[in-house]
Amino acid sequence: MNMKEAANWIRLVDVQKVFMAHFDGTLNMHNKLYYDIAEFIPTTFDAGSSFTHTKVEEDNMMDQDTVVYSRYIKPAHL
């Protein structure tokens, strides 16, 4: 993409579906994932819950479905 607006446009899920439909299933698109480490997360945080991810996105004014997954670096009991 030669412009930021074009890159943002191609990231839209509906646009990706239409774009990929023109390649008869031979194309696969993946948005780049960024890893982040958060300190002092309570063990009550449910890392596998989509509800929890939605809450984190809302509380931090992030776009919907920004948090793809979460996990603890080490087991929660430690």
C-alpha positions in Angstrom: 0.0 0.0 0.0 1.3 3.4 -0.9 -0.8 5.4 1.6 -1.8 5.0 5.2 -5.5 5.3 4.3 -5.2 2.4 1.8 -3.5 0.3 4.4 -6.3 1.0 6.9 -8.9 0.3 4.2 -7.5 -3.2 3.4 -7.5 -4.1 7.1 -11.3 -3.9 7.2 -12.7 -7.4 7.5 -15.5 -6.9 4.9 -12.9 -5.5 2.4 -10.6 -8.4 2.9 -13.4 -10.9 2.2 -14.3 -9.2 -1.1 -10.7 -8.9 -2.0 -9.9 -12.6 -1.3 -13.0 -13.7 -3.1 -11.5 -12.6 -6.4 -8.6 -15.0 -6.0 -10.6 -18.2 -5.8 -9.4 -19.2 -2.4 -5.7 -19.0 -3.3 -5.0 -15.9 -1.2 -4.7 -15.8 2.6 -4.4 -12.5 4.5 -3.1 -12.0 8.0 -3.0 -8.7 9.9 0.3 -8.2 11.7 0.1 -9.1 15.4 2.0 -7.1 18.0 3.0 -8.6 21.4 2.7 -6.6 24.5 3.6 -7.4 28.1 1.5 -6.0 30.9 2.7 -6.0 34.5 0.8 -6.5 37.7 -2.2 -8.3 36.1 -4.3 -9.9 38.9 -4.7 -13.7 38.8 -8.5 -13.1 38.6 -8.0 -11.9 35.0 -9.5 -14.6 32.7 -7.0 -14.6 29.8 -9.1 -16.9 27.6 -12.3 -14.9 27.8 -13.5 -12.8 24.9 -15.6 -10.8 27.3 -12.4 -9.9 29.2 -10.7 -8.8 25.9 -13.7 -6.6 25.1 -13.5 -5.0 28.5 -9.8 -4.3 28.2 -10.4 -2.7 24.7 -13.2 -0.5 26.0 -11.3 0.6 29.1 -8.3 1.5 27.0 -10.2 3.1 24.1 -9.0 0.5 21.6 -10.7 -0.5 18.5 -13.0 -3.6 18.7 -11.2 -6.9 18.2 -7.8 -5.4 18.8 -6.9 -7.9 21.5 -6.7 -11.3 19.7 -5.6 -13.4 22.6 -3.9 -13.1 26.0 -2.0 -15.5 28.2 0.2 -15.4 31.3 3.9 -15.6 30.8 4.2 -18.0 33.7 1.5 -20.1 35.4 -1.0 -17.9 37.4 -0.3 -19.9 40.7 3.3 -18.6 40.6 
